[in-house]
Amino acid sequence: MSTADRDQAALPMGLRERVMAASLLARGVGRPVPDVPEISADDVLARAADAFYGLLGALSGDGWKTEALRGLDVQGLVGHLIGVEHDTHRALAGDPAVAGAEHIASTQDSAVRQAGRSPALTRDEWRRAADRTLELARAADRDPAAGGRTARLAMHGIVLPLDDLLVVRAFELWVHDNDIRRAVGLPPSVPDPPVLHLMSGLAARMLPYAAARMGLHPVDVHLVLTGPGGGTWDVALGQGAGGQAGGAGQKGVAIVTDAVGFCLLAGNRVTPAELGPHITGDQSRAVSVLAAASTLALD
């Protein structure tokens, strides 16, 4: 008998089961460690807005004139975000014209209007617009039985519950925060774990929408996002027999990657190859899923 066989034979009966049971009591399946405090969608947007405002306050005059994205300098990019907040106000007011508006075209006038203005005026206009979004959101009706706000808002070609839309707004602020940092030579920022957890969770839940747009074949995805603010999600993508998404008998893949990296992918700021995920199952299907995630960005 080998040493390994003797050691295995010496283990007390039921030890494995007791260790597994104790582990599940310490941490349920899919729960990150340490626990990430739960915060509201309002708080997610408020934190992202405060971080973005802090960045704008630290920029030099030359920094505001640095090209950041799509030919826009930093000031023009902030103008784009002012336009997005104004469209969010329209969505909250139920304006049907904003439902199908194109994200960039609808905000271009606001971006162009910043040329020649004082950066301080642009910064303050954006702050007021973001604060107005939070004011309107906090005044929205809540359904205690549903545990939150159930109203669905249509804006820029997507329809989402209000809380999800607020997380989308925080997501865009963080992505453009890093666009500006990259343009002016500042280190990238990382969201607080509670913010990151809601952002990564929303991106995971929107994978079926992205997969449908790309016409992906049905696949069940086990997504593990590591690091503070990560988590585990099981998502069925594509349409199976009988029009059901995913389902029994569909091929599955497991994708393990960093939560921050996955959010950068969903923001179309890194490629699947740059993400460097650990994949179990069909490699090509997993890469297709990750490519679909990158289409969630509106820019």
Sequence and secondary structure as in RCSB ss.txt:
>XXXX:A:sequence
MSTADRDQAALPMGLRERVMAASLLARGVGRPVPDVPEISADDVLARAADAFYGLLGALSGDGWKTEALRGLDVQ
GLVGHLIGVEHDTHRALAGDPAVAGAEHIASTQDSAVRQAGRSPALTRDEWRRAADRTLELARAADRDPAAGGRT
ARLAMHGIVLPLDDLLVVRAFELWVHDNDIRRAVGLPPSVPDPPVLHLMSGLAARMLPYAAARMGLHPVDVHLVL
TGPGGGTWDVALGQGAGGQAGGAGQKGVAIVTDAVGFCLLAGNRVTPAELGPHITGDQSRAVSVLAAASTLALD
>XXXX:A:secstr
  HHHHHHHHS TTHHHHHHHHHHHHS TT  SS      HHHHHHHHHHHHHHHHHH  HHHHTSEEETTEEHH
HHHHHHHHHHHHHHHHHTT GGGTS  TTGGGHHHHHTTTTS HHHHHHHHHHHHHHHHHHHHTS  BGGGTB  
 EEEETTEEEEHHHHHHHHHHHHHHHHHHHHHHHT       HHHHHHHHHHHHHTHHHHHHHHT   EEEEEEE
ESTT EEEEEEESB GGG BS TT  EEEEEEEHHHHHHHHTTSS HHHH  EEEE HHHHHHHHHHHGGG   
